[in-house]
Amino acid sequence: MYLKPKNNTRQPKALLYRRFISLESSRNLKYLYQTDDSKYWTFDYDELGFVEFTETVPAGTTVVEIISTTVLTYLDYYMYYTTEWVVTESLDTTGYSLLSVAYNNVGKYQTNKYYYMGNFGYMIKGDVVNVIGQRIKGLIVPMENFTIRTFSDSVKIKPDDLVVIGKKLYSIGDIGTSIKKPANYKIYYATLNSIL
């Protein structure tokens, strides 16, 4: 009978953080709408509605005053304010002043975020290599590279994950798996590249 090793060494465990991508948006607040109740609003054309703006109005922002006889139009929609915004596709506009809604430019971008996946025991395999590298154009810094091995099946290591070992942050580069016969258990290998 062959048993898979469960313990690597008595050193502290490595902490694993998994990367996920979050979509963010930002608005330049060029236009704000002020209603009779002294609230400020910004138009969100993605959601086809208005979002209350509760911060200080930035300098250079155009404030459009909305009164009870003002109807805003956007594409085939009409929007007016009572105690809340009403959006409709059909409206008798007799006696109303129509304004085309102006919206703020929206910048969409992605951010990398990480969440804690768990910890695992590891052993360093081979040498720790110190090199001078250029992770970002123009930023030449000393880096540390080494390979670890782990027997942990509970935490799956993937490229682009982050690992914290001894209060240092590392990114995972190459990963590999070795299958041992006849017991058929797996040993996982990962190359770590220092970040900080």
Secondary structure, 3 states (H helix, E strand, C coil): CCCCCCCCCCCCCEEEEEEEEEEEEEECCCEEEECCCCCEEEEECCCCEEEEECCCCCCCCEEEECCCCEEEEECCEEEEECCCEEEECCCCCCCCEEEECCCCCEEEEEEEEEEEEEEECCEEEEEEEEEEEEEECCEEEEEEEEEEEECCCCCCCCCCCEEEECCEEEEEEEEEEEEECCCCEEEEEEEEEECC
